[in-house]
Amino acid sequence: MFGFVEVTEVMGNVCEQSGATEKVIPVQDPVLGDRIGVSSSSRLFHEVQDIVDLAGTAGSSSPPFRADRKITRLALDDDPADAVTSSGAPKFVGSYGKLMSFMRKCLEADVVSEKHFRELVSALEDLSDSSDHIKHKNRVRHLTVNAQQLFSGVSEKEIVDGMGLMEMDTGPQPTYKRKSSMNEGSFVCEDEGVTDIAELLRDVGFNCRLRGQNFQSDIQAVTYGFTTPYNLVGRYSIDPESLASWVSAIADQYQENPYHNWMHAFDVYQFIHLSLAVGGAGEFFNFQDILAMFCGAIGHDVAHGGTNNAFLINTGAKLAITYNDRSVLENMHASKFFETYNVEGNSFLKHIRVEDFKTFRSKVIENILATDMSHHFELVDKFNERVANKQETPFAGMNSTKDDRDKQKETKSDRRMLMQAFTHMADLSHCTRPWDVHKIIVVCLEEEFFCQGDAEKEFGIPVSPMMDRSKDSAATGQTFFLDKLVRPLLDPFCTFLHAENSSMKTVLKSNLISNRDKWAELVEKHGRLKAKELCRLEGPTSSEEA
């Protein structure tokens, strides 16, 4: 049987992984971190200490918590009584596994009751789940190594320019107007060559910049995606009028920024729908996952003011104070999502069970928080690491989880990670669109950057990288950004697209490489001009003329 010294050492590893000690890097999500990292770990530690004392195995005083052991965790399900999943994989490994083994021995020796055992395992599951919200120091060290390998052979200037593009949340300035009436007649698709909504949602070359003019058609297109091919409306008894009202209310709160506007939200939604329905990735999720991703895409940037998190924090904005400088915009978007949902007439999921809605809400929040670019490397590293191990530990049973609750529980951790990765990839999906679409969006993004730079000058604070319109260009950082930041996310993402739909993954990768090369070619030919100027020198395209 375990001695107390060994048990407390294991507990130290578990607590440090969960953010329970002062040695760990602060939790990214203060709400989840405080609830799970403090109360659950504290409770679990004291309970285990009591068990050891009762069993007569207590040794000398416990050693200090260790911070040098990496904890590895596989997918968990919601039944704490089982030690392995249906595929035979252990639920808890490393220190979690040792602690689980200790508690089982206590159960077998009648040191604890079955009820007490289940409560302890529940606390352990809380701790293991919380690790997804923490920058564990071993993980950060691993990321540093990966970044060094990734950036080898790249000039310092390219890195500075490319990293500047990671601040995707920037600048005001209206650039378009839209009709906002819900009663403007039947659906009329504005995309040349696209004759119906279904085809629009299946278009790999979708141009979101042609949306936003006929608001009624946008609402119809979005709500149509909830009916086909997954029939989410029927499955969750969604009131179509309430759904349309919520989508309309969310869309109305998108400001007329050059980049972060309703057209961008539509773009993200279309890419997720395309990836799941056409790319076949929908088989890796249950229906509620799909619902959460669709809804999260629609609201992921709602009420965006046009400046990024750094700007809000540096200027002491009310939002930064409200959300304690942590994923400020993303927390605000999630809050606006549900604030709008709670308005009378917008609660389209009012017929589902309370517990199901809580789960849906948690998924939406996690997906929106995953769009914070400051977490990019952490998410990409975790995603690549999991995909690299899929031969050893397959995404077992995930293609049949939609109607199987046991398998849903078993694959919960994997599905949560995939939802976040898919949402993050969709948020960057313009990088995989055809050149004529992608370049226009970069020009819009560049203008947002410059608008924030103008505001920073007015505030008398340093201008952020890539945001000084007197000398910067979004074009100069594109080669690095596309190749070194987006591609490492796109590659594992494409492994979830159907083999029979290999043409889609080929197009996405080909477009990204083509866009990268085109920016490099324009910069080499014309110098460090603004993206807008470079595109003008290239000449007009059919998309721009439209």
GUGU-109773 format. One record per residue (C-alpha): residue in one letter; x, y, z. Coordinates in Angstrom, 3 decimals, decimal comma. Each point is the difference from the previous one (the first is absolute). Layout:
<voros>
('a'; (X; Y; Z)) ...
</voros>
This chain:
<voros>
('m'; (0,000; 0,000; 0,000)) ('f'; (1,143; 3,563; -0,692)) ('g'; (1,779; 1,911; 2,752)) ('f'; (-1,047; 3,500; 0,930)) ('v'; (3,216; 1,544; -1,351)) ('e'; (-0,597; -1,504; -3,447)) ('v'; (-3,679; 0,939; 0,009)) ('t'; (0,690; 3,626; 0,918)) ('e'; (2,676; 0,188; -2,690)) ('v'; (-2,523; -1,220; -2,560)) ('m'; (-2,540; 2,469; 1,360)) ('g'; (2,565; 2,757; -0,455)) ('n'; (0,344; -0,850; -3,680)) ('v'; (-3,764; -0,108; -0,468)) ('c'; (-0,567; 3,250; 1,870)) ('e'; (2,730; 1,786; -1,915)) ('q'; (-1,484; -1,171; -3,300)) ('s'; (-3,381; 1,397; 1,063)) ('g'; (1,324; 3,360; 1,138)) ('a'; (-0,348; -0,690; 3,736)) ('t'; (3,464; 1,123; 1,120)) ('e'; (1,745; 3,332; -0,099)) ('k'; (2,658; -1,478; -2,274)) ('v'; (-2,269; -0,469; -2,999)) ('i'; (-0,512; 2,664; -2,660)) ('p'; (-3,310; 1,821; 0,613)) ('v'; (-3,143; -1,577; -1,358)) ('q'; (-1,247; 1,523; -3,258)) ('d'; (-3,662; -0,345; 0,948)) ('p'; (-0,379; 1,510; 3,495)) ('v'; (-3,485; -1,412; 0,539)) ('l'; (0,809; -3,579; -0,889)) ('g'; (3,447; 0,232; 1,553)) ('d'; (-1,227; 1,175; 3,388)) ('r'; (-2,774; -2,556; 0,102)) ('i'; (1,992; -3,006; -1,122)) ('g'; (3,620; 0,815; 0,761)) ('v'; (-0,580; 1,093; 3,581)) ('s'; (-3,065; -1,567; 1,525)) ('s'; (0,176; -3,421; -1,663)) ('s'; (3,721; -0,479; 0,558)) ('s'; (-0,152; 1,222; 3,593)) ('r'; (-2,922; -2,256; 0,714)) ('l'; (1,625; -2,967; -1,698)) ('f'; (3,315; 0,459; 1,817)) ('h'; (-1,544; 0,200; 3,454)) ('e'; (-2,322; -2,924; -0,716)) ('v'; (2,936; -2,147; -1,135)) ('q'; (1,990; 1,001; 3,067)) ('d'; (-2,885; -1,068; 2,223)) ('i'; (-0,233; -3,331; -1,827)) ('v'; (3,695; -0,675; 0,443)) ('d'; (-0,189; 0,850; 3,704)) ('l'; (-2,949; -2,344; 0,436)) ('a'; (1,807; -2,774; -1,818)) ('g'; (3,008; 0,390; 2,248)) ('t'; (2,413; 0,689; -2,821)) ('a'; (0,977; 3,558; 0,879)) ('g'; (3,694; 0,639; -0,034)) ('s'; (1,921; 3,073; 0,899)) ('s'; (-0,968; 3,478; -1,064)) ('s'; (-0,860; 0,369; -3,628)) ('p'; (2,660; 1,204; -2,417)) ('p'; (-0,415; 3,201; -1,976)) ('f'; (-2,004; -0,201; -3,210)) ('r'; (2,057; -1,052; -2,974)) ('a'; (0,020; 2,124; -3,129)) ('d'; (2,193; -2,119; -2,245)) ('r'; (-2,288; -2,794; -1,141)) ('k'; (-2,108; 0,261; -3,128)) ('i'; (-3,533; -1,313; 0,371)) ('t'; (-1,587; -1,702; -2,992)) ('r'; (-3,764; -0,462; -0,168)) ('l'; (-2,124; -1,934; -2,476)) ('a'; (-3,710; 0,415; -0,704)) ('l'; (-2,293; -0,353; 3,009)) ('d'; (-3,649; -0,957; 0,149)) ('d'; (-2,578; 0,850; 2,626)) ('d'; (-0,144; -3,377; 1,786)) ('p'; (2,627; 0,089; 2,764)) ('a'; (-0,458; -3,637; 0,933)) ('d'; (1,708; -1,324; -3,127)) ('a'; (3,776; 0,055; -0,280)) ('v'; (0,140; -0,250; -3,801)) ('t'; (-2,014; 1,155; -2,967)) ('s'; (-1,895; -2,419; -2,228)) ('s'; (2,967; -0,014; -2,379)) ('g'; (2,222; -1,247; 2,824)) ('a'; (1,923; 3,245; 0,463)) ('p'; (0,582; 1,152; 3,598)) ('k'; (-1,924; 3,076; 1,064)) ('f'; (2,675; 1,206; 2,406)) ('v'; (3,744; -0,365; -0,556)) ('g'; (3,124; 1,423; 1,598)) ('s'; (-0,637; 1,560; 3,412)) ('y'; (-3,744; -0,051; -0,593)) ('g'; (0,249; -3,754; -0,551)) ('k'; (2,030; -0,552; 3,162)) ('l'; (-2,462; 1,972; 2,079)) ('m'; (-2,891; -1,891; -1,562)) ('s'; (1,726; -3,298; 0,781)) ('f'; (0,519; 1,071; 3,614)) ('m'; (-3,660; 0,917; 0,412)) ('r'; (-1,076; -3,312; -1,499)) ('k'; (2,160; -1,912; 2,464)) ('c'; (-1,657; 1,965; 2,798)) ('l'; (-3,411; -0,973; -1,365)) ('e'; (0,974; -3,659; -0,237)) ('a'; (1,301; 0,074; 3,597)) ('d'; (-3,252; 1,583; 1,217)) ('v'; (1,847; 3,130; 1,115)) ('v'; (-2,504; 2,111; -1,922)) ('s'; (-3,605; -0,607; -0,998)) ('e'; (-1,142; -0,303; -3,607)) ('k'; (-1,716; 3,385; 0,273)) ('h'; (3,114; 1,626; 1,467)) ('f'; (2,121; -1,562; -2,736)) ('r'; (-2,227; 1,413; -2,734)) ('e'; (0,156; 3,472; 1,549)) ('l'; (3,801; -0,148; 0,061)) ('v'; (0,201; -1,150; -3,622)) ('s'; (-2,372; 2,792; -0,966)) ('a'; (2,417; 2,482; 1,581)) ('l'; (2,880; -1,637; -1,875)) ('e'; (-1,908; 0,347; -3,275)) ('d'; (-0,571; 3,691; 0,742)) ('l'; (3,733; 0,428; 0,421)) ('s'; (0,854; -1,879; -3,189)) ('d'; (-2,550; 1,992; -1,996)) ('s'; (1,433; 3,259; 1,336)) ('s'; (3,375; -0,701; -1,583)) ('d'; (-1,390; 1,030; -3,373)) ('h'; (-0,216; 3,582; 1,312)) ('i'; (3,542; 0,279; 1,377)) ('k'; (3,404; 0,782; -1,432)) ('h'; (1,875; -2,758; 1,787)) ('k'; (3,670; 0,868; 0,255)) ('n'; (1,052; -3,262; -1,683)) ('r'; (-2,377; 0,789; -2,862)) ('v'; (1,415; 3,506; -0,348)) ('r'; (3,513; -1,404; -0,097)) ('h'; (-1,071; -2,415; -2,724)) ('l'; (-1,529; 2,840; -2,001)) ('t'; (3,208; 1,992; 0,228)) ('v'; (1,942; -2,860; -1,564)) ('n'; (-2,577; -0,355; -2,768)) ('a'; (0,104; 3,732; -0,714)) ('q'; (3,784; -0,059; -0,297)) ('q'; (-0,224; -2,819; -2,508)) ('l'; (-2,852; 1,680; -1,823)) ('f'; (1,723; 3,347; -0,398)) ('s'; (3,399; -1,335; -1,065)) ('g'; (1,212; 1,604; -3,206)) ('v'; (-2,415; 2,927; 0,340)) ('s'; (1,282; 3,559; 0,320)) ('e'; (-0,755; 2,084; 3,071)) ('k'; (-1,935; 2,479; -2,154)) ('e'; (-2,209; -2,757; -1,426)) ('i'; (-0,752; -1,257; 3,509)) ('v'; (-0,875; 3,487; 1,251)) ('d'; (-2,273; 0,665; -2,957)) ('g'; (-1,625; -3,427; 0,156)) ('m'; (-0,550; 0,062; 3,741)) ('g'; (-1,591; 3,407; -0,358)) ('l'; (-2,669; -1,626; -2,125)) ('m'; (-0,980; -2,184; 2,939)) ('e'; (-1,729; 3,050; 1,479)) ('m'; (-3,042; -0,633; -2,138)) ('d'; (-2,254; 2,199; 2,135)) ('t'; (0,357; 3,594; -1,156)) ('g'; (-1,245; 3,382; -1,274)) ('p'; (-3,353; 1,832; -0,583)) ('q'; (-1,075; 1,797; -3,245)) ('p'; (-3,212; -0,989; -1,829)) ('t'; (0,482; -1,357; -3,518)) ('y'; (-3,401; -1,342; -0,944)) ('k'; (-3,699; 0,381; 0,628)) ('r'; (-2,665; -2,663; 0,089)) ('k'; (-3,761; -0,164; -0,019)) ('s'; (-1,170; -1,184; 3,384)) ('s'; (-3,682; -0,609; -0,566)) ('m'; (-1,260; -3,541; 0,467)) ('n'; (-2,761; 0,582; -2,571)) ('e'; (1,754; 0,756; -3,245)) ('g'; (-1,387; -2,770; -2,142)) ('s'; (1,199; -3,445; -1,050)) ('f'; (3,549; -1,260; 0,081)) ('v'; (2,201; 1,378; -2,747)) ('c'; (3,547; -1,313; -0,065)) ('e'; (2,516; 2,678; -0,961)) ('d'; (2,961; -2,273; -0,717)) ('e'; (0,533; -0,263; -3,732)) ('g'; (-0,521; -3,569; -1,187)) ('v'; (-1,619; -1,140; 3,255)) ('t'; (-3,706; -0,617; -0,445)) ('d'; (-1,180; -1,264; 3,387)) ('i'; (0,846; -0,115; 3,679)) ('a'; (1,125; -3,619; -0,038)) ('e'; (2,583; 0,746; -2,660)) ('l'; (1,168; 3,083; 1,898)) ('l'; (0,677; -2,080; 3,122)) ('r'; (1,902; -2,557; -2,094)) ('d'; (2,249; 2,564; -1,704)) ('v'; (3,694; -0,448; 0,869)) ('g'; (0,710; 3,348; -1,656)) ('f'; (-2,716; 1,825; 1,966)) ('n'; (0,462; 3,786; -0,042)) ('c'; (-1,430; 1,473; 3,189)) ('r'; (0,616; 3,533; -1,295)) ('l'; (-2,973; -0,443; -2,340)) ('r'; (-2,265; -0,508; 2,988)) ('g'; (-1,489; 2,577; 2,332)) ('q'; (-1,906; 2,008; -2,586)) ('n'; (-3,257; -1,964; 0,120)) ('f'; (-0,394; -0,828; 3,654)) ('q'; (-3,101; -2,135; -0,525)) ('s'; (1,862; -2,363; -2,305)) ('d'; (2,797; -0,351; 2,556)) ('i'; (-2,430; -1,000; 2,758)) ('q'; (-1,691; -2,522; -2,286)) ('a'; (3,323; -1,508; -1,017)) ('v'; (1,207; -0,342; 3,588)) ('t'; (-3,237; -1,505; 1,323)) ('y'; (-0,177; -2,371; -2,967)) ('g'; (3,313; -1,473; 1,130)) ('f'; (-1,662; -1,084; 3,253)) ('t'; (-2,431; -2,199; -1,953)) ('t'; (2,310; -1,693; -2,494)) ('p'; (1,577; -2,486; 0,190)) ('y'; (-0,250; -0,483; 3,796)) ('n'; (-3,595; 1,120; 0,658)) ('l'; (1,007; 1,773; 3,191)) ('v'; (-3,290; 1,898; -0,091)) ('g'; (-2,019; -3,188; 0,250)) ('r'; (2,331; -1,822; 2,362)) ('y'; (0,009; 2,783; 2,606)) ('s'; (-3,548; 1,272; -0,655)) ('i'; (1,444; 3,354; -1,012)) ('d'; (-2,540; 2,694; -0,761)) ('p'; (1,086; 1,319; -3,442)) ('e'; (-1,363; 3,475; 0,741)) ('s'; (1,929; 0,208; 3,280)) ('l'; (3,156; -1,229; -1,723)) ('a'; (-0,352; 2,584; -2,760)) ('s'; (-0,718; 2,693; 2,591)) ('w'; (3,142; -0,908; 1,979)) ('v'; (2,195; -0,100; -3,128)) ('s'; (-1,427; 3,369; -1,070)) ('a'; (0,606; 1,529; 3,447)) ('i'; (3,576; -1,320; 0,065)) ('a'; (0,705; 1,245; -3,527)) ('d'; (-1,347; 3,450; 0,886)) ('q'; (2,589; 0,272; 2,777)) ('y'; (2,911; -0,531; -2,373)) ('q'; (1,514; 3,410; -0,613)) ('e'; (0,979; 1,284; -3,416)) ('n'; (3,704; -0,649; 0,408)) ('p'; (2,152; -0,703; -3,063)) ('y'; (0,699; -3,562; 1,166)) ('h'; (-1,886; -0,994; 3,163)) ('n'; (-3,506; 0,382; -1,323)) ('w'; (-3,008; -2,147; -0,876)) ('m'; (1,621; -1,155; -3,242)) ('h'; (2,887; -1,513; 1,973)) ('a'; (-2,449; -1,829; 2,290)) ('f'; (-1,796; -1,384; -3,055)) ('d'; (3,366; -1,120; -1,397)) ('v'; (0,869; -1,941; 3,163)) ('y'; (-3,443; -1,606; 0,129)) ('q'; (0,149; -1,013; -3,675)) ('f'; (3,444; -1,569; 0,407)) ('i'; (-1,076; -2,100; 2,969)) ('h'; (-3,148; -1,132; -1,813)) ('l'; (2,069; -0,790; -3,084)) ('s'; (2,572; -1,986; 1,981)) ('l'; (-2,579; -2,091; 1,844)) ('a'; (-2,575; -0,560; -2,753)) ('v'; (2,141; -0,094; -3,137)) ('g'; (3,357; -0,887; 1,530)) ('g'; (-1,605; -2,794; 2,013)) ('a'; (1,529; 1,092; 3,307)) ('g'; (-3,474; 0,006; 1,528)) ('e'; (0,404; -3,687; 0,773)) ('f'; (2,466; 0,860; 2,772)) ('f'; (-2,566; 1,989; 1,998)) ('n'; (-3,373; -0,560; 1,585)) ('f'; (-2,985; 2,152; -0,958)) ('q'; (0,352; 2,346; 2,943)) ('d'; (3,654; 0,600; -0,911)) ('i'; (-1,076; 0,995; -3,495)) ('l'; (-2,714; 2,271; 1,358)) ('a'; (2,493; 1,672; 2,341)) ('m'; (2,523; 0,534; -2,804)) ('f'; (-2,597; 1,492; -2,336)) ('c'; (-1,317; 2,357; 2,665)) ('g'; (3,462; 0,837; 1,301)) ('a'; (1,155; 0,933; -3,497)) ('i'; (-2,907; 2,415; -0,405)) ('g'; (0,683; 1,759; 3,294)) ('h'; (3,748; -0,415; 0,369)) ('d'; (0,823; 3,690; -0,692)) ('v'; (-3,348; 1,636; 0,826)) ('a'; (0,229; 3,666; 1,081)) ('h'; (3,705; 0,153; -0,900)) ('g'; (1,048; 3,629; 0,365)) ('g'; (2,863; -0,113; -2,482)) ('t'; (2,966; 0,023; 2,384)) ('n'; (1,843; -2,997; 1,393)) ('n'; (0,467; -1,278; 3,542)) ('a'; (3,378; 1,688; 0,419)) ('f'; (-1,472; 3,373; -0,889)) ('l'; (-2,870; -0,414; 2,465)) ('i'; (2,389; -1,032; 2,764)) ('n'; (2,578; 2,722; -0,710)) ('t'; (-2,647; 2,723; -0,012)) ('g'; (-1,754; -1,270; 3,125)) ('a'; (-3,259; -0,510; -1,862)) ('k'; (-3,083; -0,993; 1,967)) ('l'; (-0,113; -3,391; -1,744)) ('a'; (3,555; -0,775; 1,104)) ('i'; (-0,895; 0,872; 3,570)) ('t'; (-3,202; -2,057; -0,180)) ('y'; (1,812; -3,119; -1,223)) ('n'; (3,229; 0,485; 1,989)) ('d'; (2,219; 0,316; -3,107)) ('r'; (-0,678; -3,671; -0,902)) ('s'; (-1,259; -0,733; -3,524)) ('v'; (-1,897; 3,265; 0,300)) ('l'; (-1,753; 0,029; -3,367)) ('e'; (-0,685; -3,722; -0,078)) ('n'; (-1,619; 0,094; 3,443)) ('m'; (-2,094; 2,956; -1,116)) ('h'; (-1,109; -1,797; -3,191)) ('a'; (-1,108; -3,042; 1,996)) ('s'; (-1,865; 2,208; 2,444)) ('k'; (-1,780; 1,883; -2,802)) ('f'; (-0,896; -3,336; -1,598)) ('f'; (-2,039; -1,139; 2,999)) ('e'; (-1,200; 3,449; 0,970)) ('t'; (-1,602; 0,188; -3,451)) ('y'; (-1,307; -3,544; 0,271)) ('n'; (-1,824; 0,877; 3,236)) ('v'; (-1,963; 2,802; -1,646)) ('e'; (-3,661; -0,933; -0,420)) ('g'; (-0,606; -1,605; -3,367)) ('n'; (3,636; -1,076; -0,499)) ('s'; (0,163; -3,122; 2,205)) ('f'; (-0,048; -2,559; -2,795)) ('l'; (1,069; -2,884; 2,284)) ('k'; (-2,666; 0,499; 2,655)) ('h'; (-1,317; -3,543; -0,463)) ('i'; (3,190; -1,875; 0,914)) ('r'; (0,853; -1,217; 3,512)) ('v'; (1,723; 2,404; 2,380)) ('e'; (3,036; -2,284; 0,317)) ('d'; (0,297; -0,278; -3,787)) ('f'; (-0,099; 3,774; -0,339)) ('k'; (2,755; 0,369; 2,613)) ('t'; (2,184; -2,369; -2,019)) ('f'; (-0,807; 1,860; -3,217)) ('r'; (0,872; 3,291; 1,668)) ('s'; (3,358; -1,295; 1,252)) ('k'; (0,898; -1,205; -3,499)) ('v'; (-0,878; 3,328; -1,596)) ('i'; (2,059; 1,915; 2,567)) ('e'; (3,024; -2,271; -0,459)) ('n'; (-0,217; 0,309; -3,791)) ('i'; (-0,164; 3,791; 0,096)) ('l'; (2,877; 0,244; 2,498)) ('a'; (2,053; -2,211; -2,337)) ('t'; (0,011; 2,808; -2,582)) ('d'; (2,322; 2,084; 2,193)) ('m'; (3,212; 0,084; -2,050)) ('s'; (2,107; 0,175; 3,165)) ('h'; (-0,841; -3,684; 0,520)) ('h'; (0,881; -0,966; -3,584)) ('f'; (3,268; -1,837; 0,638)) ('e'; (-1,367; -1,860; 2,992)) ('l'; (-3,055; -1,243; -1,913)) ('v'; (1,946; -0,869; -3,155)) ('d'; (2,608; -1,897; 2,004)) ('k'; (-2,639; -1,992; 1,870)) ('f'; (-1,914; -0,675; -3,231)) ('n'; (3,088; -1,218; -1,880)) ('e'; (1,132; -2,147; 2,916)) ('r'; (-3,379; -1,717; 0,230)) ('v'; (-0,232; -0,572; -3,767)) ('a'; (3,543; -1,415; -0,040)) ('n'; (-1,109; -2,617; 2,548)) ('k'; (-3,213; -0,993; -1,744)) ('q'; (1,488; -3,283; -1,258)) ('e'; (0,793; -1,029; 3,566)) ('t'; (-3,158; 1,471; 1,446)) ('p'; (-2,545; 0,405; -2,817)) ('f'; (-2,900; 2,378; 0,215)) ('a'; (-1,916; -3,161; 0,819)) ('g'; (-3,740; -0,112; -0,425)) ('m'; (-0,279; 3,657; -0,835)) ('n'; (-1,671; -0,687; -3,337)) ('s'; (-2,908; -1,630; 1,815)) ('t'; (-0,415; 2,220; 3,044)) ('k'; (-2,993; 1,991; -1,186)) ('d'; (-2,545; -2,374; 1,504)) ('d'; (2,186; -1,864; 2,496)) ('r'; (0,313; 1,769; 3,360)) ('d'; (2,629; -2,421; 1,308)) ('k'; (2,269; 0,719; -2,941)) ('q'; (-0,696; 3,708; 0,340)) ('k'; (1,322; -0,136; 3,549)) ('e'; (2,984; -2,046; -1,080)) ('t'; (1,030; 2,458; -2,715)) ('k'; (-0,836; 3,193; 1,876)) ('s'; (3,546; 1,296; 0,392)) ('d'; (0,918; -0,619; -3,643)) ('r'; (-3,186; 1,568; -1,299)) ('r'; (0,426; 3,113; 2,117)) ('m'; (3,523; 0,466; -1,349)) ('l'; (-1,176; -0,585; -3,575)) ('m'; (-2,814; 2,533; 0,334)) ('q'; (2,472; 2,641; 1,128)) ('a'; (2,478; -0,851; -2,768)) ('f'; (-2,720; 0,056; -2,674)) ('t'; (-1,335; 3,343; 1,231)) ('h'; (3,489; 1,491; 0,086)) ('m'; (0,731; -1,294; -3,512)) ('a'; (-3,295; 1,423; -1,267)) ('d'; (0,930; 3,369; 1,506)) ('l'; (3,107; -0,043; -2,235)) ('s'; (-1,744; -1,599; -2,972)) ('h'; (0,499; 2,973; -2,328)) ('c'; (3,613; -1,179; -0,248)) ('t'; (-1,258; -3,103; -1,833)) ('r'; (-2,353; 1,818; -2,377)) ('p'; (1,006; 0,765; -3,611)) ('w'; (2,408; 2,894; -0,511)) ('d'; (-2,646; 2,388; -1,344)) ('v'; (-1,989; -0,485; 3,225)) ('h'; (2,884; -0,206; 2,465)) ('k'; (1,815; 3,149; -1,165)) ('i'; (-3,106; 2,200; 0,436)) ('i'; (-0,414; -1,230; 3,577)) ('v'; (3,669; 0,727; 0,769)) ('v'; (-0,485; 3,533; -1,306)) ('c'; (-2,986; 0,397; 2,349)) ('l'; (2,031; -1,406; 2,886)) ('e'; (2,846; 2,375; -0,782)) ('e'; (-2,369; 2,978; 0,196)) ('e'; (-1,170; -1,166; 3,445)) ('f'; (3,617; -0,223; 1,098)) ('f'; (0,656; 3,538; -1,151)) ('c'; (-3,121; 1,328; 1,702)) ('q'; (1,182; -1,437; 3,296)) ('g'; (3,449; 1,473; -0,603)) ('d'; (-1,597; 3,398; -0,534)) ('a'; (-1,878; -0,367; 3,287)) ('e'; (3,175; -1,060; 1,817)) ('k'; (1,746; 3,155; -1,222)) ('e'; (-2,897; 2,077; 1,320)) ('f'; (0,297; -1,697; 3,396)) ('g'; (3,736; 0,635; 0,040)) ('i'; (0,884; -3,688; 0,362)) ('p'; (2,409; -2,028; -2,182)) ('v'; (-1,461; -1,073; -3,323)) ('s'; (-0,427; -3,765; -0,211)) ('p'; (1,991; -2,002; -2,581)) ('m'; (-1,465; 0,133; -3,515)) ('m'; (-2,365; 2,844; 0,943)) ('d'; (1,878; 3,154; -0,982)) ('r'; (-1,463; 1,154; -3,317)) ('s'; (3,016; 2,209; -0,619)) ('k'; (2,394; -2,940; -0,348)) ('d'; (-1,641; -3,415; 0,465)) ('s'; (-1,605; -2,487; -2,370)) ('a'; (-2,079; -3,093; 0,702)) ('a'; (1,409; -1,497; -3,190)) ('t'; (3,559; -0,296; 1,307)) ('g'; (-0,991; -2,369; 2,796)) ('q'; (-2,288; -2,246; -2,015)) ('t'; (2,662; -2,464; -1,156)) ('f'; (1,026; -0,737; 3,568)) ('f'; (-3,538; 0,087; 1,372)) ('l'; (-1,442; -2,407; -2,558)) ('d'; (2,904; -2,430; -0,018)) ('k'; (1,069; -0,031; 3,635)) ('l'; (-3,209; 0,735; 1,895)) ('v'; (-3,005; -1,031; -2,076)) ('r'; (1,428; -3,031; -1,779)) ('p'; (0,878; -1,888; 3,232)) ('l'; (-3,684; 0,285; 0,888)) ('l'; (-1,324; -0,806; -3,467)) ('d'; (2,024; -3,200; -0,421)) ('p'; (-1,465; -1,912; 2,980)) ('f'; (-3,414; 1,544; -0,714)) ('c'; (-0,005; -1,544; -3,478)) ('t'; (0,513; -3,505; 1,424)) ('f'; (-3,627; 0,107; 1,135)) ('l'; (-1,345; 0,639; -3,484)) ('h'; (-1,280; -3,084; -1,819)) ('a'; (2,427; -1,906; -2,201)) ('e'; (-2,648; -0,007; -2,739)) ('n'; (-0,074; 3,791; 0,313)) ('s'; (3,739; 0,294; -0,430)) ('s'; (-0,634; 2,676; -2,611)) ('m'; (-1,165; 2,373; 2,747)) ('k'; (3,098; -0,422; 2,146)) ('t'; (2,131; 0,312; -3,138)) ('v'; (-1,714; 3,271; -0,935)) ('l'; (0,360; 1,450; 3,513)) ('k'; (3,713; -0,793; 0,176)) ('s'; (0,609; 1,089; -3,573)) ('n'; (-1,742; 3,325; 0,568)) ('l'; (2,045; 0,706; 3,121)) ('i'; (3,307; -0,736; -1,777)) ('s'; (-1,068; 2,014; -3,035)) ('n'; (-0,964; 2,970; 2,180)) ('r'; (3,309; -0,188; 1,836)) ('d'; (1,976; -0,056; -3,245)) ('k'; (-2,057; 2,786; -1,558)) ('w'; (0,660; 2,377; 2,904)) ('a'; (3,712; -0,832; -0,116)) ('e'; (0,057; 0,642; -3,739)) ('l'; (-1,746; 3,377; 0,305)) ('v'; (2,266; 1,181; 2,828)) ('e'; (3,115; -1,091; -1,867)) ('k'; (-1,144; 1,756; -3,165)) ('h'; (-1,337; 3,259; 1,468)) ('g'; (1,575; 0,247; 3,455)) ('r'; (-1,563; 0,557; 3,426)) ('l'; (-3,125; 1,737; -1,187)) ('k'; (-3,342; -0,257; 1,751)) ('a'; (-2,108; -3,015; -0,894)) ('k'; (-2,588; 2,300; -1,568)) ('e'; (2,628; 1,600; -2,239)) ('l'; (1,460; -3,350; -1,019)) ('c'; (-3,426; -1,326; -0,954)) ('r'; (-0,653; 3,132; -2,040)) ('l'; (3,293; -0,464; -1,871)) ('e'; (-0,977; -3,590; -0,735)) ('g'; (-3,155; 1,218; -1,755)) ('p'; (-3,748; -0,499; 0,561)) ('t'; (-1,620; -3,415; 0,296)) ('s'; (-3,489; -1,262; -0,613)) ('s'; (-0,632; -0,044; 3,767)) ('e'; (1,011; 3,638; 0,423)) ('e'; (-2,006; 1,126; -3,006)) ('a'; (-3,068; -1,718; 1,452)) 
</voros>
